[in-house]
Amino acid sequence: MTRRFLLPLLELVAVLFLVSIGVFLLLSLVPGDPAVAVLGEGHSPQEYDALREQLGLDDPLLARYADWLGGVLHGDLGTSLVPPQTDVLDRIASAFPVSLELAVLGLVLALLIAVPLAMWSAYHQGGRADRAISAVTFGLLSMPSFLIGIVLIAVLVNSLGIFPRNEWVRPGDSLAGNLSHAFLPALTIALMEAAMFTRILRNDLVTTLHEDFILAARARGMSPLRILVSDALRPSSFSLVTVLGLSIGRLVGSTVIVEYLFALPGMGKLVIDAANQGNYPVVQGAVLVIAVVYVGSNALIDRSYGLLDPRTRRARA
């Protein structure tokens, strides 16, 4: 029991430690002077030197990394270099809920779309419905996210006026307003993810439907819907759950285009703006938080396999 929980925990710590080293080293190699980013152009060399000394930029790389890592371990991700010079953790705390809500809503919508389509397509393998669903999913997979977002904005916002124009509303201010503004960005993500989820789940369902226990269920006269939902869906969900765990961590930090299109103040926009400004403490802190979400979500997905199939629990035991 100790090994089952201790070893994965040590692996997570090791991965995050390597990520922190990689992020710090890569940003240290980026050209540009943070002192210029803080003060701007036109100051004297003495002013730039004084600020570098104040920020510790002249210290050895290993000393700067140790100082930053020590602050991280105490919950301090540093201070923004570019005005307003606020705490990095405060900026992340403001942007992270936006990206997390967008990712979760998008994945929920994607599952609501993908699971019924995959079951219908798998059960009618080779039929017209299967071919039509395959064509639509392949078409969506070939479309870039910005094109899907532009089409949704043009049709549902500009032409039909069903949804309001871009203006983010936080759930604490108005839950209904928040959902109305979050739906279109979430749908943009959902259409991309649903196409991939449908293909993955459909292929696994086709394999499962040829298993002996499914044939026995059909011989007992069980309805197709019951066979799909109660017998075939759960053992066919391993690949889908794995991709879902990867998508959660990926979407939290990679929805830059969607956030830009819909003017959302999320993690993607935070990282891009900070990188353009040379605001390295914000980039380091944001990437580290995204890495924690990515690694943590994959660890939870790994532990969930035993719930999907008891055979994995017996294999581990």
C-alpha positions as CSV (number, residue, x, y, z in Angstrom):
1,M,0.0,0.0,0.0
2,T,2.9,2.4,0.8
3,R,4.6,1.7,-2.5
4,R,1.3,2.3,-4.4
5,F,1.1,5.8,-3.1
6,L,4.7,6.8,-2.3
7,L,6.3,5.9,-5.6
8,P,3.8,7.9,-7.8
9,L,4.2,10.8,-5.4
10,L,8.0,10.7,-5.7
11,E,7.6,10.5,-9.5
12,L,5.4,13.6,-9.5
13,V,7.9,15.5,-7.3
14,A,10.8,14.5,-9.6
15,V,8.9,15.5,-12.8
16,L,8.0,18.9,-11.3
17,F,11.6,19.5,-10.2
18,L,12.8,18.8,-13.7
19,V,10.2,21.1,-15.1
20,S,11.2,23.9,-12.8
21,I,14.8,23.5,-13.9
22,G,13.9,23.5,-17.6
23,V,11.7,26.6,-17.3
24,F,14.3,28.5,-15.4
25,L,17.1,27.6,-17.7
26,L,15.2,28.3,-20.9
27,L,14.0,31.7,-19.7
28,S,17.6,32.5,-18.6
29,L,18.7,31.9,-22.2
30,V,16.1,34.2,-23.8
31,P,17.7,37.3,-25.2
32,G,16.8,40.6,-23.7
33,D,17.5,42.5,-20.5
34,P,14.8,42.4,-17.8
35,A,16.1,45.7,-16.5
36,V,15.1,47.4,-19.8
37,A,11.7,45.8,-19.5
38,V,11.2,47.3,-16.1
39,L,12.6,50.8,-16.6
40,G,12.1,51.1,-20.3
41,E,14.4,52.7,-22.8
42,G,16.4,55.9,-22.4
43,H,17.9,55.4,-18.9
44,S,21.5,55.6,-17.9
45,P,23.7,52.5,-17.7
46,Q,24.1,53.1,-13.9
47,E,20.4,52.9,-13.4
48,Y,20.2,49.6,-15.3
49,D,23.1,48.2,-13.3
50,A,21.5,49.3,-10.0
51,L,18.3,47.6,-10.9
52,R,20.1,44.4,-12.0
53,E,21.8,44.3,-8.7
54,Q,18.6,44.9,-6.8
55,L,16.8,42.1,-8.7
56,G,19.8,39.7,-8.2
57,L,20.2,39.4,-12.0
58,D,24.0,39.6,-11.6
59,D,24.1,36.6,-9.3
60,P,25.2,33.2,-10.6
61,L,22.5,31.2,-12.3
62,L,22.5,28.4,-9.7
63,A,22.1,30.9,-6.9
64,R,19.2,32.6,-8.7
65,Y,17.5,29.2,-9.3
66,A,18.0,28.2,-5.6
67,D,16.5,31.5,-4.5
68,W,13.5,31.1,-6.8
69,L,12.9,27.5,-5.9
70,G,13.1,28.3,-2.2
71,G,10.4,31.0,-2.7
72,V,8.3,28.5,-4.6
73,L,8.5,26.0,-1.8
74,H,7.2,28.7,0.6
75,G,4.4,29.7,-1.8
76,D,6.2,32.8,-3.1
77,L,6.4,32.9,-6.9
78,G,8.1,36.3,-7.0
79,T,7.0,39.8,-8.0
80,S,6.1,41.0,-11.5
81,L,8.9,43.0,-13.1
82,V,6.7,45.1,-15.3
83,P,4.3,47.6,-13.7
84,P,2.0,47.1,-12.0
85,Q,4.5,45.2,-10.0
86,T,2.1,42.9,-8.2
87,D,2.7,39.5,-6.7
88,V,2.9,36.8,-9.4
89,L,0.7,34.5,-7.4
90,D,-2.0,37.1,-7.4
91,R,-1.9,37.4,-11.2
92,I,-2.1,33.7,-11.6
93,A,-4.9,33.4,-9.1
94,S,-6.9,35.9,-11.2
95,A,-6.2,34.2,-14.6
96,F,-6.2,30.6,-13.6
97,P,-10.0,30.3,-12.8
98,V,-10.8,31.6,-16.3
99,S,-8.7,29.0,-18.1
100,L,-9.8,26.2,-15.8
101,E,-13.5,27.1,-16.3
102,L,-13.0,27.3,-20.0
103,A,-11.2,23.9,-20.1
104,V,-13.7,22.1,-17.9
105,L,-16.8,23.5,-19.7
106,G,-15.2,22.7,-23.1
107,L,-14.4,19.1,-22.1
108,V,-17.9,18.6,-20.6
109,L,-19.5,19.8,-23.8
110,A,-17.1,17.7,-25.8
111,L,-18.0,14.5,-23.8
112,L,-21.7,15.3,-24.2
113,I,-21.2,15.5,-27.9
114,A,-18.7,12.7,-28.4
115,V,-20.0,9.8,-26.3
116,P,-23.5,9.5,-28.0
117,L,-21.9,10.0,-31.5
118,A,-19.2,7.4,-30.8
119,M,-21.8,4.8,-29.5
120,W,-24.1,5.4,-32.5
121,S,-21.2,5.2,-34.9
122,A,-19.7,2.1,-33.4
123,Y,-23.1,0.2,-33.3
124,H,-23.7,1.1,-36.9
125,Q,-20.2,0.3,-38.0
126,G,-19.8,0.6,-41.8
127,G,-23.3,2.1,-42.2
128,R,-24.3,5.6,-43.4
129,A,-24.4,7.0,-39.9
130,D,-20.9,5.7,-39.2
131,R,-19.5,7.2,-42.5
132,A,-21.3,10.5,-41.9
133,I,-20.0,10.9,-38.4
134,S,-16.5,9.9,-39.5
135,A,-16.6,12.6,-42.3
136,V,-17.7,15.3,-39.8
137,T,-15.1,14.4,-37.2
138,F,-12.3,14.4,-39.7
139,G,-13.5,17.7,-41.1
140,L,-13.4,19.2,-37.6
141,L,-10.0,17.8,-36.9
142,S,-8.7,19.5,-40.0
143,M,-10.0,22.9,-39.0
144,P,-7.9,25.3,-36.9
145,S,-9.4,26.5,-33.6
146,F,-9.4,30.2,-34.7
147,L,-11.5,29.4,-37.8
148,I,-14.1,27.6,-35.6
149,G,-14.2,30.5,-33.2
150,I,-14.5,33.1,-36.0
151,V,-17.4,31.2,-37.6
152,L,-19.2,30.9,-34.2
153,I,-18.7,34.6,-33.6
154,A,-19.9,35.6,-37.1
155,V,-23.0,33.4,-37.0
156,L,-24.1,33.3,-33.3
157,V,-23.0,36.8,-32.2
158,N,-22.9,39.1,-35.2
159,S,-25.7,37.6,-37.4
160,L,-28.2,36.0,-35.0
161,G,-27.3,38.0,-31.8
162,I,-27.9,34.9,-29.7
163,F,-24.9,35.5,-27.5
164,P,-23.4,38.7,-26.2
165,R,-20.2,40.3,-27.5
166,N,-16.8,39.7,-25.9
167,E,-16.8,40.8,-22.3
168,W,-15.8,38.4,-19.5
169,V,-18.1,38.3,-16.5
170,R,-16.8,36.5,-13.4
171,P,-19.1,33.9,-11.7
172,G,-19.1,36.0,-8.5
173,D,-20.6,39.0,-10.3
174,S,-23.3,37.1,-12.3
175,L,-23.4,33.3,-12.8
176,A,-25.8,33.6,-15.7
177,G,-23.7,36.3,-17.4
178,N,-20.6,34.2,-16.8
179,L,-22.1,31.2,-18.5
180,S,-23.5,33.2,-21.4
181,H,-20.0,34.6,-22.1
182,A,-18.2,31.3,-21.5
183,F,-20.4,29.1,-23.7
184,L,-19.1,30.1,-27.1
185,P,-15.4,29.8,-26.1
186,A,-16.2,26.5,-24.5
187,L,-18.0,25.4,-27.6
188,T,-15.0,26.3,-29.7
189,I,-12.9,24.0,-27.6
190,A,-15.6,21.4,-27.4
191,L,-15.9,21.0,-31.2
192,M,-12.2,20.4,-31.5
193,E,-12.0,18.0,-28.7
194,A,-15.2,16.2,-29.5
195,A,-14.0,15.2,-32.9
196,M,-10.9,13.5,-31.4
197,F,-12.9,11.9,-28.5
198,T,-15.4,10.5,-31.0
199,R,-12.8,8.9,-33.1
200,I,-10.9,7.4,-30.1
201,L,-14.0,6.1,-28.3
202,R,-15.6,4.8,-31.5
203,N,-12.6,2.7,-32.4
204,D,-12.4,1.2,-28.9
205,L,-16.2,0.5,-28.8
206,V,-15.9,-1.4,-32.1
207,T,-13.3,-3.7,-30.6
208,T,-15.4,-4.2,-27.4
209,L,-18.6,-5.0,-29.3
210,H,-16.8,-8.1,-30.7
211,E,-15.9,-9.4,-27.3
212,D,-17.5,-12.6,-26.0
213,F,-19.3,-11.0,-23.1
214,I,-21.0,-8.6,-25.5
215,L,-22.1,-11.5,-27.7
216,A,-23.5,-13.2,-24.7
217,A,-25.4,-10.1,-23.7
218,R,-26.9,-10.0,-27.1
219,A,-27.8,-13.6,-26.9
220,R,-29.7,-12.9,-23.7
221,G,-31.9,-10.4,-25.6
222,M,-30.5,-7.2,-24.0
223,S,-31.4,-4.0,-25.8
224,P,-28.6,-2.3,-27.9
225,L,-28.7,0.8,-25.8
226,R,-28.3,-1.1,-22.5
227,I,-25.4,-3.1,-24.0
228,L,-23.7,0.0,-25.1
229,V,-24.2,2.0,-21.9
230,S,-23.9,-0.7,-19.2
231,D,-21.5,-3.3,-20.8
232,A,-19.4,-1.7,-23.6
233,L,-18.8,1.9,-22.6
234,R,-16.8,1.4,-19.4
235,P,-14.2,-1.1,-20.7
236,S,-13.9,1.0,-23.9
237,S,-13.0,4.2,-22.0
238,F,-9.4,3.7,-21.2
239,S,-8.0,5.6,-24.2
240,L,-10.7,8.3,-23.8
241,V,-9.9,8.9,-20.1
242,T,-6.2,9.0,-20.8
243,V,-6.7,11.7,-23.6
244,L,-9.1,13.5,-21.3
245,G,-6.5,13.8,-18.6
246,L,-4.0,15.1,-21.1
247,S,-6.5,17.6,-22.4
248,I,-7.2,19.1,-19.0
249,G,-3.6,20.0,-18.4
250,R,-3.1,21.1,-22.0
251,L,-6.1,23.3,-22.3
252,V,-5.4,25.2,-19.1
253,G,-2.4,26.8,-20.7
254,S,-2.8,26.3,-24.5
255,T,-6.1,28.1,-25.2
256,V,-4.2,31.2,-26.3
257,I,-6.0,31.6,-29.6
258,V,-9.4,31.0,-28.1
259,E,-8.8,33.4,-25.3
260,Y,-7.5,36.1,-27.7
261,L,-10.6,35.7,-30.0
262,F,-13.0,36.0,-27.1
263,A,-10.9,38.5,-25.1
264,L,-10.7,36.2,-22.0
265,P,-8.1,37.1,-19.3
266,G,-6.9,33.5,-18.8
267,M,-3.5,31.8,-18.4
268,G,-2.7,31.7,-22.1
269,K,-3.1,35.5,-22.4
270,L,-1.2,36.0,-19.2
271,V,1.8,33.9,-20.4
272,I,1.9,35.5,-23.9
273,D,1.7,39.1,-22.5
274,A,4.4,38.4,-19.9
275,A,6.7,36.8,-22.5
276,N,6.3,39.8,-24.8
277,Q,7.1,42.2,-22.0
278,G,10.1,40.2,-20.7
279,N,8.2,39.7,-17.5
280,Y,10.0,36.4,-16.6
281,P,8.8,35.8,-13.1
282,V,5.2,35.7,-14.3
283,V,6.1,33.3,-17.1
284,Q,8.0,31.0,-14.7
285,G,5.2,31.0,-12.2
286,A,2.5,30.4,-14.7
287,V,4.3,27.6,-16.6
288,L,5.0,25.9,-13.2
289,V,1.4,26.1,-12.2
290,I,0.3,24.7,-15.6
291,A,2.8,21.9,-15.2
292,V,1.4,21.0,-11.8
293,V,-2.1,20.8,-13.2
294,Y,-0.9,18.7,-16.2
295,V,1.1,16.3,-14.0
296,G,-1.6,16.1,-11.3
297,S,-4.4,15.5,-13.7
298,N,-2.5,12.6,-15.3
299,A,-1.8,11.1,-11.9
300,L,-5.5,11.2,-11.1
301,I,-6.3,9.6,-14.4
302,D,-3.8,6.9,-13.7
303,R,-5.4,6.1,-10.4
304,S,-8.9,6.0,-12.0
305,Y,-8.1,3.0,-14.2
306,G,-9.0,0.7,-11.4
307,L,-12.5,2.1,-11.3
308,L,-13.0,1.5,-15.0
309,D,-11.8,-2.1,-15.0
310,P,-11.2,-4.2,-11.9
311,R,-8.6,-6.2,-13.7
312,T,-6.2,-3.3,-13.4
313,R,-6.6,-3.4,-9.6
314,R,-5.8,-7.1,-9.5
315,A,-2.8,-6.6,-11.9
316,R,-1.4,-3.9,-9.6
317,A,-2.0,-6.1,-6.5
